[in-house]
Amino acid sequence: MTISQFQTFVRTIGETTGVSPLEADEEGYLALRFDEVDLHLQYEDEAGEVVLFTRLGAVEGDRTEDIAVMLLGANLFWQGTKGATFSIEPATGHVFLADRRALEHLRTEDAVRWIERFHEVATHWGTQIADANRGGPTGLAHEAEIDAPDEARDTAYAQSFIRA
């Protein structure tokens, strides 16, 4: 797939959701803002993939280890992230959440659900990180608060790697 196909795909998402005009730039980048959460879409031409990512906030120094363990626990088989992955930028302590999909396999309706679900996860974990920085809990009990309609799919997906 090409960048022009991605740009057409983005316009179609905009038309479908009523967020028109929705346009990616010439390099395949698009930023969206929903409920104070900035989401970024970047088309990776060589791989033919769309990367969806957000910066959630910074981990504060005295809580770094506890929060890192919390995020790694959520990354475990993606059970607390609905398929996305956390990372921490070492120089700044900023936490990123990212996911990717092959453009050729994304239908408009699936992409909209993917973005909505990602936004839900980003909102949840942005709050968890902020709470943890203020001294709140860092355990994984909070992952159950994320709506879990895809739990069976996520578990089956994780188990496919275990069996492989």
Protein Blocks (a to p, Z undefined) as FASTA:
>chain_A
ZZklmmmmmmmmmmmnopacddddfkopacddeehiacdddddfknopacddddfbdcdf
klmmmmmmmmmmmmngolmnnopacdddfknopacddddddfklpcfklmmmmmmmmmmm
mmmmmmmmmmmmnopafbfklmmmpcckklmmmmmmmmmmmmZZ
